[in-house]
Amino acid sequence: MVVNGRRLPLSRALVRRVVRAVLQAERRDALISVTFLGRDSMRRLNAEHTGHDGPTDVLAFPLAAPSGQTIGDVYICPWVARQEARARGIPAREELIRLVVHGTLHALGREHPEGPARTRSAMWRRQERYVEALA
């Protein structure tokens, strides 16, 4: 799909399907937006919100609506995702789906430790089960 002259890294339908699947499995009702950013835009967003200078793969911002409903904004950098996929020897599509799942879980308030324990955390294991089912 092409939007504003740019090809989206994942179709809107696939992004919706992934977000809905995670929300359903988590038994949560939430409004989640997913935005794909170039590396310069992601670098600026990352610096502004985390203090890290450089692009990152995904950032998520959970918000609570006055009604109490969870609203989340997820930002994904396909450039970083492609680099990570290449380094891990996996398809870029799989890594992008992983980032949609990861960002959605963060938007729902799920967290993981930093460092080596990250990939052994409950959130990471949950994420990988969703990716396996959806990719």
N, C-alpha and C positions, 0 to 999 in steps of 0.2 A: 504494500500500500504506500502511496506517495501523499504526503501532506506538506503544503507550502514548498513544493519543489524538492522535498527530501524524502527519501525512502525510509519508512519506519523499520527498525530492526526486528520487530515482532508485529504481527497484525493486531489491530484493535480487538478483534474477536478473540484471539489467543490470550491477550493480556486480560480481558474481561473474564475469560474462562478460568484462568489461573487464579485471579483474585477471588472470584466467586467460590472456587473449589476450596481455597484456604479458609475463607470466611465460613463456609458451610462446615468444614471439618473442625474448625475452632469453635463452632456454635456461637458465632458472633454476628451482629448486625452492625455494619459500618459502611461509611462512604470513603472509598480509597481512590485517590487520583494517582496515576502513574505518568511521569513525564520523562522523556528521553532527552538528555542534554549532551552537547559537545564537550570536549575535554576542557576548553577554556571556561565555559560557563560553570562546569562542575568544579573546576579548581577554585573559582571565585566563591561559589556557594560553600564549598568545603572550608575555605579559609575564613569566611564570614561566620560560620556556625560551629566549627570545631577547632579553629585556629591552626589547622594543618594546611600548609601551602603545597598544593598539588592536587590533581584530580583523584577522585576515589570512585569505586565502582557503584556504590549505592548510599544514599542518605534518605532517612525517613523521619518525618515529623508528625507525631501523634498529637491530635487536638481533641478537645471535648466540646461538643456543641452545647448551647444552653439547655437543650433537651436531654443532655446526658449521652447522646449517641456519639460514638467514636467517629472522628473524621481524620483521615491521614493523607499526607502528601508524600509520595515516594518519587525520588529522582534517581535515574539510572544513567550511567555514562557508557554507551555501547563501545566506545574506543577502549576504555579500561577493561570492559568485559571481554572484548576480543583478545586483548593482551593476556588476560588471565586464562582464558580458554586455551589459547595457543600454548602457554607455559604448562598447563595441566594435560594437554593432549586430548581435550574434549571438544565437541562441537560448540560453536559460539551460541547457537540457539539454546542449547542446554544451560549454558552459563547465564544467558539473559533470563531464562525462565527461573533459574535459581535466584537471581537478583530480585525478580518480581515477588517470589515467595518470601525471600529474606526481608525485603522492605515492607511487605504486607504484615509479616509477623512483628517487626519492630513497630509499625504503626498501631498494632493491636496491644503494644506494651510489653512484648516478649523481649528478653535481653539475653546476652551471652557474655562470658568473660572475654577479655582481650588475651592475646598471646596463644600459646599452644593449647590451652584448655578450651579454646573456642570451638574447635572441631569435635570435642568430646562432650560438649554441653547438651542439655536437653533440647534447647532451641535448635541447635545444629542438627541433631538426630531427627527431630520433627521435620525440619526443613528438607532434609535429604529424602525422607519418606514421601513428602509431597512432590519433590522433583522427580523421583523415580516413577511416580504414578502419572505425572503430567508431561514429562519431556518426551 
